[in-house]
């Protein structure tokens, strides 16, 4: 009885740490359900094209004064400039995450010079140089790198859509 309990305990201690190393499964992406006919605008159901909000939707009116107002609002808007910088930041984050897919290589060079008093009043001067070269690569067994790249890619897309939404919001307030 004692041997059997000890064997079970030993087996649990050996297998237990590896139990958590089970790679995760990707969940299947379900296709979107079709939009019910009740939700389709009347203009589309009769064969006419619906007007979709574009980035420069106000140009439909052909009003020069409105065009000038929009130009002035967009050129001096600090929120839009901040949004552009957020896109640049998200692009840099995406490039950084994507770079983890490739091997890394690092080189260093460290020269040094030392001076100390020597015998008979002469100074001892020494020069040392040290060069190192390091390389590394992470094998993506559990898709950590791929998940990071996917996440930053989606974050970049969301940031771009945020900027479009901000532009649409500003233009709708002016018009």
Secondary structure, 3 states (H helix, E strand, C coil): CHHHHHHHHHHHHHHHHHHCCCCCCCCCCCCCCCCCHHHCCHHHHCCCCCCCCCCCHHHHHCCHHHHHHHHHHHHCCHHHHHHHHHHHHHHHHHHHHHHCCCCEEEEEEEEEEEEEECHHHCEEEEEEEEEEEEEECCCCCCCHHHHHHHHHHHHHHHHHHHHHHHHHHHHHHHC
